[in-house]
Amino acid sequence: RRRLRRGADPRATRESLRALLAKNRAPVASPNPRSRPASWMEGSSVWEDGELLYESLSIEVEAGERCTLLLCRSSAFDRRKLHPCLVLHGTGGSAHREERRIRKLAALGVLAVGVDLRHHGERVADGTDPNPYWRALKAAWRRPAAVEGAELSHHTEAAAAAHLYPFLYDSVYDCSRVLDYLETRADADCSRVGAFGNSLGGMIIPLLAAADSRLTACAPCIGVQGFAYALDHECWHARVGSLQPLFDAVADDRGAPLDGAAVRAAWEKLVPGLLDAYDAPRSLAAACLDADVLVVNSAADPRCPRPGVEAAVDAARAALRGWGADERRLGLHWDESVAAAPLPATEWKAGHVITDAMFEQVERFLSDRLTEPAPDP
């Protein structure tokens, strides 16, 4: 089992991750919000559905890069500033496809904020590229090392679009810019901010909380895993299967069947630090410096193997104890309704799920930390 050294200070993890996320960015002076008609609402950018009030808009996160948001709040709390809660979708998903969970969170009394992650959802809804996410991942894998190490010019939109980290890190950066925007809204109280993430979103949330101290309550679902643990214990196959087009390209380029060495090379190129400095043991510890974190996973999920998650949580708690922080800020909930141990990689669909009972845990956790009773009628 990998353990954090005494010197692995969660605060140092935070500072180095912030520096990595800021590298080669094209920052903008303001989020420059714009109403953005939702494609599924026949061109509406603001609408009502019963007691729920919706708003669709986009903000500028980098020069030439806009992030689309779906905001939802309950009219029962209309006179109040509400604490925001980010809602992050899974691979191939969108904020719109998380609407059922957005509605549930909004009904609790938060400002639910669905985010289209980089290369997903309404950000690519014009249909000009049917597979933008896979194209971006493969381009990042094939990018020459000389380009990767260069300081990019930020004087053109073309240079700003030369993103190095389409898997995880670009979306982490975007979500911090979403928090910047939420701090400008008159209806948002950002003294407490929550986040829920599904699969890909669940991978992003610990990294976001590790880098950004504004998050105070995080519920990553079926996303937290030990990337190094999976390589060390030969249980990486199901996670790699979630990114099959990328790893098909990795195998083709290497001219050999996929193996642990190839997977390691891909992670080191696409997400530097994910196998050590920012893997779950350290990102969870850094996240808990300012946030309460509840990791919610299915015990049957082969994409997030239970032993690796438990090892990561144990190591993160040990790091927090070592640095005088409260290890009780990090919780772990296992759903065993499918199975008590990871299924074979080929059966990932049965195990990689968020059950209703799991989301009820998320609702209780976030409600306790973000909401107050509704006002009297």
C-alpha positions as CSV (number, residue, x, y, z in Angstrom):
1,R,0.0,0.0,0.0
2,R,1.3,3.4,-0.9
3,R,1.5,5.9,1.9
4,L,2.1,9.6,2.0
5,R,5.4,10.7,3.4
6,R,5.4,13.1,6.3
7,G,6.7,15.7,3.9
8,A,3.7,15.4,1.5
9,D,2.1,18.6,2.9
10,P,-1.5,19.0,1.5
11,R,-0.8,22.7,1.3
12,A,2.2,22.1,-1.0
13,T,-0.1,19.9,-3.1
14,R,-2.5,22.8,-3.5
15,E,0.1,25.3,-4.5
16,S,1.8,23.1,-7.1
17,L,-1.6,22.0,-8.6
18,R,-2.6,25.7,-8.9
19,A,0.6,26.4,-10.7
20,L,0.1,23.5,-13.1
21,L,-3.5,24.6,-13.9
22,A,-2.4,28.2,-14.6
23,K,0.3,27.2,-17.0
24,N,-0.1,28.3,-20.6
25,R,-3.5,29.8,-20.0
26,A,-5.0,32.8,-21.7
27,P,-6.8,34.5,-18.8
28,V,-9.6,36.9,-19.3
29,A,-10.4,40.0,-17.3
30,S,-14.0,39.0,-16.5
31,P,-16.4,36.1,-17.2
32,N,-18.4,38.2,-19.6
33,P,-21.6,36.2,-19.2
34,R,-24.0,35.8,-22.1
35,S,-27.5,34.4,-22.2
36,R,-27.4,31.2,-24.3
37,P,-30.6,29.7,-25.5
38,A,-30.8,26.1,-24.6
39,S,-31.1,23.8,-27.7
40,W,-33.6,21.6,-26.0
41,M,-35.9,24.5,-24.9
42,E,-36.6,25.8,-28.4
43,G,-34.3,28.8,-28.0
44,S,-35.2,29.9,-24.5
45,S,-32.5,31.1,-22.1
46,V,-34.8,31.7,-19.1
47,W,-37.8,29.5,-18.2
48,E,-39.9,28.1,-15.4
49,D,-41.0,24.6,-14.7
50,G,-43.4,24.6,-11.7
51,E,-41.5,26.1,-8.8
52,L,-38.2,25.8,-10.5
53,L,-36.5,28.7,-12.3
54,Y,-33.9,28.0,-15.0
55,E,-31.3,30.0,-16.7
56,S,-29.0,29.0,-19.6
57,L,-25.9,31.1,-20.2
58,S,-22.2,30.9,-21.1
59,I,-19.1,32.5,-19.6
60,E,-15.6,33.1,-20.9
61,V,-13.1,30.9,-19.1
62,E,-10.1,31.6,-21.4
63,A,-9.7,33.8,-24.5
64,G,-11.7,32.0,-27.2
65,E,-13.2,29.4,-24.9
66,R,-16.7,29.7,-23.4
67,C,-18.2,27.4,-20.8
68,T,-22.0,26.8,-20.9
69,L,-24.0,26.6,-17.6
70,L,-27.5,25.5,-16.6
71,L,-28.6,27.2,-13.4
72,C,-31.7,26.2,-11.4
73,R,-33.2,27.5,-8.2
74,S,-36.6,27.0,-6.4
75,S,-39.0,30.0,-6.3
76,A,-39.7,28.9,-2.7
77,F,-36.3,30.6,-1.9
78,D,-36.7,33.5,-4.4
79,R,-35.9,36.3,-1.9
80,R,-32.8,34.7,-0.6
81,K,-29.2,34.4,-1.7
82,L,-28.5,30.7,-2.1
83,H,-25.3,28.8,-1.7
84,P,-24.3,27.4,-5.1
85,C,-23.7,23.8,-5.9
86,L,-21.8,22.7,-9.0
87,V,-23.2,19.6,-10.8
88,L,-20.6,17.9,-13.0
89,H,-21.6,15.2,-15.5
90,G,-19.8,12.1,-16.8
91,T,-18.0,11.3,-20.0
92,G,-20.1,12.0,-23.0
93,G,-22.7,13.7,-20.8
94,S,-23.8,17.3,-20.3
95,A,-25.4,19.6,-17.8
96,H,-28.8,18.9,-19.5
97,R,-28.4,15.2,-19.0
98,E,-27.9,15.8,-15.2
99,E,-31.1,17.8,-15.1
100,R,-32.9,15.3,-12.8
101,R,-30.2,15.6,-10.2
102,I,-30.0,19.4,-10.7
103,R,-33.8,19.6,-10.0
104,K,-33.4,17.6,-6.8
105,L,-30.6,19.8,-5.5
106,A,-32.4,23.0,-6.4
107,A,-35.5,21.8,-4.5
108,L,-33.3,21.5,-1.4
109,G,-32.6,25.2,-1.5
110,V,-29.3,25.6,-3.3
111,L,-28.5,27.4,-6.5
112,A,-27.7,24.3,-8.6
113,V,-25.2,25.0,-11.4
114,G,-24.8,22.4,-14.1
115,V,-21.5,22.8,-15.9
116,D,-20.8,21.5,-19.4
117,L,-17.2,20.2,-19.1
118,R,-14.6,20.9,-21.7
119,H,-15.4,19.4,-25.1
120,H,-18.9,18.4,-23.9
121,G,-22.6,19.4,-24.1
122,E,-23.7,22.7,-25.5
123,R,-20.0,23.7,-25.9
124,V,-19.9,21.5,-28.9
125,A,-23.6,21.4,-29.9
126,D,-23.1,23.0,-33.3
127,G,-22.4,19.6,-34.7
128,T,-19.3,20.5,-36.6
129,D,-17.2,17.8,-34.9
130,P,-19.0,14.6,-33.8
131,N,-16.3,13.5,-31.5
132,P,-14.5,16.6,-30.1
133,Y,-13.5,15.0,-26.8
134,W,-11.8,12.0,-28.3
135,R,-10.1,14.2,-30.9
136,A,-8.8,16.4,-28.2
137,L,-7.5,13.5,-26.1
138,K,-5.7,11.9,-29.0
139,A,-4.2,15.3,-30.1
140,A,-2.9,15.8,-26.6
141,W,-1.4,12.3,-26.5
142,R,0.3,12.9,-29.9
143,R,1.5,16.5,-29.2
144,P,5.3,16.7,-29.5
145,A,7.1,17.1,-26.2
146,A,8.8,20.3,-27.5
147,V,5.3,21.9,-27.8
148,E,4.3,20.6,-24.4
149,G,7.3,22.2,-22.7
150,A,7.1,25.5,-24.5
151,E,5.6,28.7,-23.2
152,L,2.7,29.3,-25.5
153,S,1.8,32.7,-26.9
154,H,-1.5,34.0,-25.6
155,H,-2.0,36.7,-28.3
156,T,-4.3,34.7,-30.5
157,E,-7.3,32.5,-30.0
158,A,-5.5,29.8,-31.9
159,A,-2.7,29.7,-29.4
160,A,-5.2,29.8,-26.5
161,A,-7.0,26.8,-28.0
162,A,-3.8,24.7,-27.8
163,H,-4.8,23.1,-24.6
164,L,-2.5,20.5,-23.2
165,Y,-4.8,18.8,-20.7
166,P,-8.2,18.0,-22.1
167,F,-8.5,15.0,-19.6
168,L,-9.4,16.5,-16.2
169,Y,-7.1,19.5,-15.8
170,D,-8.8,21.9,-18.4
171,S,-12.2,21.2,-16.8
172,V,-10.7,21.8,-13.3
173,Y,-9.5,25.2,-14.5
174,D,-12.9,26.0,-16.1
175,C,-14.7,25.2,-12.9
176,S,-12.6,27.6,-10.9
177,R,-13.6,30.3,-13.5
178,V,-17.2,29.3,-12.9
179,L,-16.7,30.0,-9.2
180,D,-15.3,33.4,-10.2
181,Y,-18.5,34.1,-12.1
182,L,-20.8,32.9,-9.3
183,E,-19.1,35.4,-6.9
184,T,-20.5,38.2,-9.2
185,R,-24.1,37.0,-9.1
186,A,-26.5,38.9,-6.8
187,D,-28.5,35.7,-6.1
188,A,-25.5,33.6,-5.0
189,D,-24.0,33.4,-1.5
190,C,-20.5,32.0,-2.0
191,S,-19.5,31.8,1.6
192,R,-20.4,28.1,1.2
193,V,-20.1,26.3,-2.1
194,G,-20.9,22.7,-2.9
195,A,-20.1,20.3,-5.7
196,F,-21.5,16.9,-6.9
197,G,-19.8,15.0,-9.7
198,N,-20.8,11.9,-11.6
199,S,-18.0,9.6,-12.9
200,L,-15.8,12.1,-14.9
201,G,-17.2,14.8,-12.7
202,G,-16.4,12.8,-9.7
203,M,-12.7,12.6,-10.8
204,I,-12.7,16.4,-11.3
205,I,-14.1,17.4,-7.9
206,P,-11.3,16.4,-5.6
207,L,-8.8,18.1,-7.9
208,L,-10.9,21.2,-8.0
209,A,-11.3,21.3,-4.2
210,A,-7.5,20.5,-3.8
211,A,-6.7,23.6,-6.0
212,D,-9.6,26.0,-5.0
213,S,-10.3,26.7,-1.3
214,R,-13.7,28.2,-2.1
215,L,-15.4,24.7,-2.2
216,T,-16.7,23.8,1.2
217,A,-18.8,20.6,0.6
218,C,-17.9,18.0,-2.1
219,A,-19.7,14.8,-3.0
220,P,-17.7,13.0,-5.8
221,C,-19.6,9.9,-7.0
222,I,-18.1,6.9,-8.8
223,G,-15.0,8.9,-9.8
224,V,-12.5,8.8,-6.9
225,Q,-9.8,6.1,-7.5
226,G,-6.1,5.4,-7.0
227,F,-4.6,5.7,-10.5
228,A,-1.2,4.5,-9.3
229,Y,-2.8,1.7,-7.3
230,A,-4.6,0.5,-10.4
231,L,-1.3,0.2,-12.2
232,D,0.5,-1.4,-9.3
233,H,-2.2,-4.0,-8.9
234,E,-3.1,-4.6,-12.6
235,C,-6.7,-3.4,-12.2
236,W,-6.6,-0.5,-14.7
237,H,-8.6,-2.2,-17.5
238,A,-12.1,-1.0,-16.7
239,R,-11.0,2.7,-16.3
240,V,-9.1,2.5,-19.6
241,G,-12.2,1.1,-21.2
242,S,-14.0,4.4,-20.4
243,L,-11.5,6.1,-22.7
244,Q,-11.3,3.4,-25.4
245,P,-10.8,5.7,-28.5
246,L,-7.8,7.3,-26.7
247,F,-6.2,4.1,-25.7
248,D,-6.8,2.5,-29.1
249,A,-4.7,5.4,-30.5
250,V,-2.1,4.8,-27.8
251,A,-1.8,1.1,-28.7
252,D,-1.6,1.9,-32.4
253,D,1.1,4.5,-31.9
254,R,3.2,2.2,-29.8
255,G,2.7,-0.7,-32.2
256,A,1.9,-3.1,-29.5
257,P,-1.1,-4.3,-27.4
258,L,-2.0,-2.2,-24.5
259,D,-0.3,-2.9,-21.2
260,G,0.5,-1.2,-17.9
261,A,3.5,0.6,-19.4
262,A,1.4,2.1,-22.1
263,V,-1.2,3.2,-19.7
264,R,1.4,4.8,-17.5
265,A,2.9,6.6,-20.4
266,A,-0.5,8.0,-21.4
267,W,-1.3,9.2,-17.9
268,E,2.1,10.8,-17.6
269,K,1.6,12.7,-20.9
270,L,-2.0,13.6,-20.5
271,V,-2.3,14.4,-16.8
272,P,1.2,14.9,-15.3
273,G,1.3,14.3,-11.6
274,L,-1.9,12.1,-11.5
275,L,0.2,9.1,-10.6
276,D,1.8,10.7,-7.6
277,A,1.5,14.4,-6.6
278,Y,-2.2,14.7,-7.5
279,D,-3.4,11.1,-7.2
280,A,-6.3,10.5,-4.8
281,P,-4.3,10.2,-1.6
282,R,-2.9,13.7,-2.0
283,S,-5.8,15.4,-3.8
284,L,-8.3,14.2,-1.2
285,A,-6.0,15.5,1.6
286,A,-5.6,18.9,0.0
287,A,-9.3,19.1,-0.7
288,C,-10.1,18.6,3.0
289,L,-8.1,21.6,4.0
290,D,-11.2,23.7,3.4
291,A,-14.0,21.3,2.4
292,D,-16.0,18.5,3.8
293,V,-15.7,15.6,1.3
294,L,-18.0,12.6,1.0
295,V,-16.7,10.0,-1.4
296,V,-19.7,7.9,-2.7
297,N,-18.8,4.8,-4.7
298,S,-20.4,1.5,-5.7
299,A,-18.5,-1.4,-4.2
300,A,-19.1,-3.3,-7.4
301,D,-17.4,-0.7,-9.7
302,P,-14.3,-2.0,-11.4
303,R,-13.5,1.5,-12.7
304,C,-12.9,2.6,-9.2
305,P,-11.7,-0.5,-7.5
306,R,-12.6,-0.6,-3.8
307,P,-9.2,-1.6,-2.4
308,G,-7.6,1.3,-4.2
309,V,-10.2,3.8,-3.0
310,E,-9.9,2.6,0.6
311,A,-6.1,2.8,0.4
312,A,-6.4,6.4,-0.9
313,V,-8.8,7.5,1.8
314,D,-6.6,5.9,4.5
315,A,-3.5,7.7,3.2
316,A,-5.4,11.1,2.9
317,R,-6.6,10.8,6.5
318,A,-3.1,10.0,7.7
319,A,-1.8,13.1,5.9
320,L,-4.4,15.3,7.5
321,R,-3.6,13.9,10.9
322,G,0.1,14.5,10.3
323,W,-0.5,18.1,9.5
324,G,-2.9,18.8,12.3
325,A,-6.1,18.9,10.1
326,D,-9.3,17.2,10.9
327,E,-9.5,13.8,9.2
328,R,-13.2,13.6,10.0
329,R,-13.8,16.0,7.1
330,L,-13.2,13.0,4.7
331,G,-16.1,10.5,4.6
332,L,-16.5,7.4,2.5
333,H,-19.8,5.7,1.6
334,W,-20.0,2.3,-0.1
335,D,-23.1,1.1,-1.8
336,E,-23.2,-2.7,-1.9
337,S,-26.6,-3.2,-3.5
338,V,-24.9,-4.6,-6.7
339,A,-22.0,-6.4,-5.1
340,A,-19.6,-6.0,-2.2
341,A,-16.4,-6.2,-4.4
342,P,-15.5,-5.0,-7.9
343,L,-17.0,-6.9,-10.8
344,P,-14.9,-8.0,-13.7
345,A,-13.8,-5.2,-16.0
346,T,-16.1,-6.5,-18.7
347,E,-19.1,-6.0,-16.4
348,W,-18.4,-2.3,-15.7
349,K,-21.9,-1.2,-16.7
350,A,-23.5,-3.1,-13.8
351,G,-21.1,-1.7,-11.3
352,H,-20.4,1.8,-12.5
353,V,-23.7,3.3,-11.4
354,I,-25.2,5.9,-9.0
355,T,-28.2,4.3,-7.3
356,D,-31.1,6.2,-5.9
357,A,-29.8,5.3,-2.4
358,M,-26.3,6.7,-3.3
359,F,-27.8,10.0,-4.4
360,E,-29.9,10.2,-1.3
361,Q,-26.6,10.2,0.6
362,V,-25.4,13.0,-1.5
363,E,-28.5,15.0,-0.9
364,R,-28.3,14.7,2.8
365,F,-24.7,15.5,2.9
366,L,-25.0,18.7,0.8
367,S,-28.3,19.8,2.4
368,D,-26.7,19.6,5.9
369,R,-23.9,21.9,4.7
370,L,-25.5,24.3,2.2
371,T,-29.1,24.8,3.0
372,E,-31.4,26.5,5.5
373,P,-35.1,26.0,6.1
374,A,-37.4,27.5,3.5
375,P,-39.1,30.8,4.5
376,D,-42.7,30.7,5.7
377,P,-45.2,31.3,2.9
